[in-house]
Amino acid sequence: MLRTRLVLGLASLLLLLVVVGAYAVWTAHELGDGVTGKVITHARGLVATQRLGERADRMGILLRQVRLSSAMANRQEFDDAQRRFLADLREQSTASATDPKRSALLIAIGDKFDRLVERANSPHSSELRPLEQMKSDETVLFAVGRAIGKLTDYDTAALQSAQVEARAVTKNTTTVFALGVGMTVVLAAFFAWTTSRALLRPIRQLTASATALGEGKLDRDVPVTSRDELGELARTFNIMASKLRAYRDMMTKEAQHAMRTMEATLTTTPDPLFVVTADGKHTARNPAAQTLAAMPEFSGGLPDPIKKHLTEVLGTGEHYLPTDYLCVVTIRDRHYLPRILAIGDHVTDFRGAAVILQDVTKFRLLDDAKSNLVGTVSHELKTPLTSLRLSVYLLLEEQVGELNKTQRELVETARDDADRLLRILNDLLDLAKLEAGMTAPDRAPVAVADLLHEMATEMEPIVTAADQSITVELVPGVAEMVEVDHDRIRHVFINLLANASKHSPEGGVIELYASASGNDAIRFGVRDSGPGIPDEAMPRVFEKFYRVAGQTQKGAGLGLTIAREIVVAHHGTIACANRPSGGCDFHFLLPVKFTAKP
């Protein structure tokens, strides 16, 4: 079996490595505990012997000083040196207990040292003449130094012997390692050669069959030439190939079914649908698209507004899903909202897009009717309401007679309600015009810093009356100029600042800021210190006539809707979010420079 051959080959390599490793461990142990220990011991003995020689020299100097002067200090210093020498000698004798020859040399040094001490302490030494006394002292000192020199020679010779032994052990170890490595390389080469012969041929056959399988040739099987693991692999591969053939047949049937289903779906889809490739060629159309493509407007392909967005989708791979009626394409008496979906399939390597022209004619007519109705009703109500306001103001000015207290209160209530109705009608008329796109923004360059300070100054009286404060923050890096319709953008700022003041407590701070945003845009925003907006109401705050539940502030719910339409008319976006520290942040993005949409 293949497994048995691999195990035997690897086991032989492992055994050889274990033998070489065991020898390496034994050699390292011997080198560390034996030879290295000897080197360290003799080196320490040599250092200690040198210290004995230094102490003996010192005692000789001190002995001469004692002979020249009988001062008590010199004698005391000599006695201290004598004790230190004896202490070192005893320490060396204890350390050399296992070395008889070194012990004998240390005993000889002790004998010579005893003679030196006896000579130094002899009471008859003072009877000798100075020259004779000096010769006698030098003779004893020379005997001590000669004994120490013999010990030094012994330690030096022992240290050199230990070094020679260490080099011999290292050489033997290197030879054994080289032989072991050579045998391992030879055995590994033999094992690799025999294993490759047993593996390469079946693997080549398996590789060829796998390559054919990858090319879609599922009918090629692998020859089964053995009963080992490679033979089992070949049998398993053949079983897999047979299952893939069955799966291919099944997927072919399902693909045919899916194609028929897709054709039926395209046929029954009422909206025109074009499927185009990455180079803009049409690959599929449903019947509604065939009818539309036969019109003169499609003689050069898709209309230019659709072509522009189709090119962007094919280039970026992102869907184009407009919801604004300003993006509607009108073909004769029908209105279509183009929706372009990016298509990518890695299996078939198809890349393109699906262009769906959603027929919004009915919705467009209903929206126009609604806007016209709101505009007409608002306009028709504005004239009588203006007369009614004039009459109420004349009554308050008492042009037709004096009013008592109760009459004045009733007339003032009627005046306030008439003013509120007139504001609502004006908002409805402005909203109808904005939604219908009747008036485009009259853009002009405006300094960002001047715009913010102007809005803050205009709101200052209202904020101060509410015992609040307003701050202006211009984040570094923001553009100096922006192209906007000053009057309409003023409406957005005033609406957001007024709302912030309404919902901020006394002593609250309102932050008006501008910061740079990506894609050459500026982010304007207003932060309040109020309670924030409930999460469930956040998606609806810009809807027409929507008011947050439980809100006590008066209003018709049109201000934020008008602000949104103004921002959208400037090709911007508006949103809001609750702040982690409390309050709400209403912000909108405006492009620095105006680019007209097609």
NULO-789830 format. One record per residue (C-alpha): x, y, z; residue in one letter. Coordinates in steps of 0.25 Angstrom, whole numbers, plus 5000, padded with zeros to 4 digits. Layout:
<dotors>
XYZA/...
</dotors>
This chain:
<dotors>
500050005000M/500450144997L/500350185012R/501250065016T/502350115007R/502250255011L/502250215026V/503450125024L/504250235017G/503950345026L/504150245038A/505550215033S/505850365032L/505250395046L/506150285052L/507450335046L/507050475051L/506750425065V/508150355065V/508850475060V/508050565070G/508350465081A/509850475078Y/509750625078A/509150635091V/510150535097W/511350615091T/510750745096A/510550685110H/511950635110E/512550765105L/511750845115G/511850765127D/513250705125G/514250785116V/513550925118T/513550895133G/515050865133K/515350985125V/514551075135I/515151005147T/516651025143H/516351165138A/515851195152R/517051125158G/517951205150L/517251335154V/517351295169A/518851265167T/519151395161Q/518351465173R/519251375183L/520451435176G/519951575177E/519751555192R/521151495194A/521751615187D/520951705195R/521451635208M/522851655203G/522651805202I/521951815216L/523051725222L/524151825217R/523351935223Q/523251865236V/524751845236R/525051995233L/524052045243S/523451975255S/522152055255A/520951985259M/520152025247A/521151955238N/521151825246R/519551825247Q/519551845231E/520551725230F/519651635239D/518451675231D/519151635218A/519551505225Q/518151465229R/517651495214R/518751405208F/518351295218L/516851305215A/517151295200D/518051175202L/517051105210R/515951135199E/516851075188Q/517250955197S/515750925198T/515450945183A/516650855180S/516250735189A/515950645176T/517350685170D/518450615178P/519550685170K/519050825171R/518750795186S/520250755188A/520650885181L/519750965190L/520350895203I/521750935198A/521251075197I/520751065211G/522051015216D/522851125210K/521851225215F/521951175229D/523451195228R/523151335224L/522251365235V/523251295245E/524351385240R/523451515241A/523051475255N/524451425260S/524951505272P/526351485268H/526251545254S/526551685260S/527851635265E/528351625250L/528951735243R/528051805233P/528751745221L/528751605226E/527251625231Q/526851665216M/527551545210K/526851455219S/525551515217D/525751515201E/526151365202T/524851325209V/524051415199L/524651355187F/524351215192A/522851255194V/522851325180G/523551195174R/522451105180A/521351195174I/522051195161G/522051045160K/520551045163L/520351155152T/521051065142D/520250945146Y/518951025144D/519351075131T/519750935126A/518450885131A/517650995124L/518350965111Q/518050815112S/516650845114A/516550935102Q/517250825093V/516250725098E/515050825095A/515550845081R/515650695079A/514250675084V/513750785074T/514550715063K/513950585065N/512550635067T/512650715054T/513050585047T/511950505052V/510950615048F/511450625034A/511350475033L/509950475038G/509550585029V/510150515017G/509450385020M/508150465022T/508250535009V/508550405002V/507350335008L/506450455005A/506850454991A/506650304990F/505250314997F/504850434988A/505250354975W/504450234979T/503250314983T/503250394971S/503250274962R/502050224970A/501250354970L/501650434957L/500950344947R/499550334953P/499650484957I/499950514942R/498750434938Q/497850504948L/498350634944T/498050614930A/496650564933S/496450684942A/496850784931T/495950714922A/494850724932L/495150874934G/494950894919E/493550824919G/494050684914K/493250604925L/493450474917D/494850444920R/495150354932D/496450324940V/497050184938P/497050104951V/498450034951T/498650004966S/497849964979R/498550074988D/498050214991E/498350264977L/497450154971G/496350194981E/496550344977L/496450304962A/495150224965R/494550344973T/494950434962F/494250354952N/492950344961I/493050494962M/493150514947A/491950424945S/491150504955K/491550634948L/491050574935R/489750554941A/489750694947Y/490050754934R/488850684927D/487950724938M/488450874938M/488250874922T/486850844924K/486650944935E/487351054927A/486451024915Q/485251034925H/485751164931A/485951214917M/484551184913R/484051244926T/484951374924M/484351384910E/482951374915A/483251474926T/483751574916L/482551554907T/481551584918T/482351704924T/481451824920P/482651924921D/483651934910P/484951854914L/486251864907F/487451774910V/488751834905V/490251784905T/491451854911A/491651914897D/490251964896G/489651864887K/488251814889H/488151664892T/486751644896A/485451724896R/484051694900N/482851724891P/482551864897A/484051894895A/483851844880Q/482651934878T/483452054884L/484652034876A/483952034863A/483552184866M/484352294859P/484952344872E/485652214874F/486252214860S/487652244865G/487552154877G/487052194891L/486752344893P/487952434898D/487552454912P/487452304914I/488752274907K/489552374916K/489052294929H/489252164922L/490752194919T/490852234934E/490252104938V/491152014929L/492352094934G/492152094949T/491251964950G/490252044959E/488752044957H/488052164952Y/486752174960L/486152314959P/484852354966T/484752494962D/483752534951Y/484752624945L/485452504940C/484252454932V/484552434917V/483252474908T/483052404895I/481852454888R/480752454898D/481352354907R/482252384919H/483352284923Y/484252274936L/485552204932P/486052104942R/487452044938I/487951924945L/489351874944A/489551724940I/490751644943G/490951494942D/492251434945H/491851294940V/491451334926T/492451454926D/491251544922F/491251694926R/490151794922G/488951864927A/487451844927A/486651974923V/485251974928I/484352094923L/483252104934Q/482052164928D/481652274938V/480652344929T/479452324938K/480252364951F/480852484944R/479452534940L/478952504954L/480152584960D/479952704950D/478452704953A/478752704968K/479752814967S/478752894958N/477652874968L/478452914980V/479053034972G/477653074967T/476953054980V/478053134988S/477953244977H/476453254978E/476453254993L/477553354994K/476753474988T/475553464998P/476453435009L/477253565006T/475953635007S/475553575020L/476953605026R/476753755021L/475353765028S/475853705041V/477053805041Y/476053915039L/475253865050L/476453865059L/476854005055E/475354045059E/475154115046Q/473654075047V/473454095062G/474054055075E/474153915080L/473953865094N/474953775101K/474253645097T/474053685082Q/475553725081R/475953585086E/475053525076L/475553615065V/476953585068E/476753435068T/476153445054A/477353535050R/478353425055D/477553315048D/477453395035A/478953425035D/479253275038R/478253235026L/478953335017L/480353275021R/479853135018I/479253175005L/480553245001N/481353115005D/480453034997L/480553124984L/482053124986D/482052974988L/481252954975A/482153034967K/483352964972L/482752824970E/482352864956A/483752924953G/483153054948M/484253144953T/485753094952A/486653144963P/487353284960D/488753244964R/489853344967A/491153334974P/491053354989V/492153365000A/491853245010V/492353325022A/491453445018D/490253355016L/490353285030L/490553425037H/489453485030E/488453375034M/488953375048A/488753525049T/487353515043E/486953415053M/487653485065E/486453555070P/485553435070I/486653355077V/486953465087T/485453475090A/485353325094A/486553345103D/487453265094Q/488753285086S/489253255072I/490753215068T/491353215054V/492453105051E/493153105038L/494052985038V/495353005031P/495452945017G/494152985013V/493953064999A/493953215000E/492753224990M/491553154986V/490553174975E/489153174980V/487753254979D/487953344991H/486453364993D/486053224993R/487253175001I/486953285011R/485553215012H/486253085016V/487153145026F/486053225033I/485153105033N/486253015040L/486653125049L/485253155053A/484953005056N/486252995064A/485853115073S/484453055075K/484952925080H/486152975088S/485953005103P/486253145109E/487753165110G/487953065099G/488953085088V/488653075073I/489853045064E/489953085050L/491053025042Y/491652995028A/492752885025S/493352825013A/492752705007S/493252604996G/493052624981N/493252774982D/492052804991A/491752885004I/490952825016R/490152935023F/489452895036G/488652945048V/488852875061R/487852905073D/487852865087S/486452805088G/485852665091P/486152615077G/485152535068I/484652395071P/485252285062D/483952245056E/483652395051A/485052415045M/484652365031P/483452445030R/483852585035V/483952645021F/482652595016E/481552685013K/480652725025F/481352625034Y/481452665049R/482152585060V/481152525070A/481052605083G/481652725077Q/481152855083T/481752955074Q/480853015063K/481052995048G/480452935036A/481552835033G/481952895020L/483252975024G/484152855023L/483452805010T/483752935003I/485152935009A/485352795002R/484852844989E/485752964989I/486952874992V/486552774982V/486452884971A/487852924975H/488252784972H/488552754986G/488052664997T/487452695011I/487352605023A/487352605039C/487852515050A/487852515065N/489152555072R/489752465082P/489852585092S/488452625090G/487652705080G/487552695065C/488452725053D/487752765040F/488752775029H/488752785014F/489752775003L/489952874992L/490852864980P/491952974980V/491653004965K/490352984957F/490252884946T/488952874939A/488352744937K/487952694923P/
</dotors>
